[in-house]
Amino acid sequence: MPIVAQSTETTDWVSRFADEVIAESERRAPGKPGVVVASGLSPSGPIHLGNLREVMTPHLVADEVRRRGHEVRHLISWDDYDRYRKVPAGVPGVDESWAEHIGKPLTSVPAPKGSPHPNWAEHFKAAMVDSLAEMGVEFDGISQTAQYTSGVYREQILHAMKHRRDIDAILDQYRTKKAPAKKSQKPLDEAELEAAEGSGAAAEDDGSSGSAGYFPYKPYCGNCEKDLTTVTAYDDDSTELTYACTACGFSETVRLSEFNRGKLVWKVDWPMRWAYEGVVFEPSGVDHSSPGSSFQVGGQIVGIFGGEQPIGPMYAFVGISGMAKMSSSKGGVPTPADALKIMEPQLLRWLYARRRPNQSFKIAFDHEIQRLYDEWDRLDAKVADGSALPADAAAHARAVGTAAGELPRTPRPLPYRTLASVADITAGHEDQALRILGELDPANPIASLDEARPRYDKAEAWINTHVPADQRTIVRQEPDAELLKSLDEPSRQSLRLLLDGLADHWSLDGLTHHVYGVPKVQAGFPADATPKELPPEIKTAQRTFFALLYHLLVGRDTGPRLPTLLLAVGQDRVRTLLGE
């Protein structure tokens, strides 16, 4: 089975795959320009961040091929002619009444209530299209509803029916086989198997259920529109096909050479499209190597259509920090649109670019997003000064832009955790946010919040949507008189030292140095003494001092970074709350 080898080296995986794709394309069609890579997405519900890997893997490879001067098409097949299998949980505007549409094509199912889109498939497709545009992903979209209902695949369907016994013989090799048990792997639920299979339905009937023999084609009923149909007769010469619907009892005889209301079963449909589109590269989910999986079976069936199986890596699951593996059958699964509300497209692209497809990784919606942004900013600085490792620099280049140019970026990319703290403290007051951000670097203050956008907006959205109310920062309105009165002399002295140097250190860097320096000075050490020059008890003194400041300023043991908090509160209010 032609799977691209996945090295454990730290070299850039995208470049290696691009090399193989270009070579394979030339082998298949010597001298013919153009490379075709493909993704498949089923808009059966919210298209989540795990599905995004199905797109980002070929996108990054296609973009590298394009950067090298080759023509390349990245096809996204929208599997919108798939059957509606179940009502996904947690979708706004959808209730149990949608169950009556199970078995219909996704494009025949009503969109959720209040949606501006004409049907279920278009509703979920639209959100993904918008996200891909924001991420700079260039693709050619193909609606399988349009392909099938316009008769584009008519010759392929007739060919499959003519060779149904050959297809049946291939499928029969796997029908009684089970994948060997893997003790190290947890069982996959149905939804995870669906994601692992890539586009289409993993558990779809392969056409073997009819008593009249095997047929790789499934009509949608002419009465109820559902695919709960069974082909009862077919004549190769006339192409007359008779089917009966088990849902409503309807039956009819049609001429398949003229009939466009049905589709090939998934395990035949996918390899048919590989041959029809000339796909050279397409990734597949982690379950593709099990006996009877769509990718493995397709590798044999594609020859019936005169094509070859694409090369492509297996891709692993994508998780969310603090959540189980994603599945679109479970409610509340984050989508690319959800991620792009709280992070810039460069960061999201980087998360997919820096990990080989067979490596699982997590996308942070909790406080871990601040650490990810710190890591990204450090990489940005290393790239700027030329100290980044080659593979890291390559991942960075793929994150910030494509062959078409750089993505729009924040003019002044201030630290995400600082922006989040400012958005938290100011609670939507832009004038206050601008005042604080302008004081971060007095020598080069920002003049407008637009300089910090869109990163500021993403950080503000994260604070408002992913930080629990009991963790939000509320600055005291009045001093804590009781606490101030109860302080011992060393605590009072630490506050005096802080207040005495406040004006001279009023910047982010200055306050950072000053706040950490107070316990050092109080213990008889220079404010700039390094940790190696200090006894361990200084760290304990710093923690005690910081906790005191948090209690006096926000009434809690912890909060945003103190330098940012002090800037946010403002000098006058800090002095009041600290008892001056």
Order of alpha helices (4+ residues) and beta strands (2+ residues): alpha-beta-alpha-beta-alpha-beta-alpha-alpha-alpha-alpha-beta-beta-beta-beta-beta-alpha-beta-alpha-beta-beta-alpha-alpha-beta-alpha-alpha-beta-beta-alpha-alpha-alpha-alpha-alpha-alpha-alpha-alpha-alpha
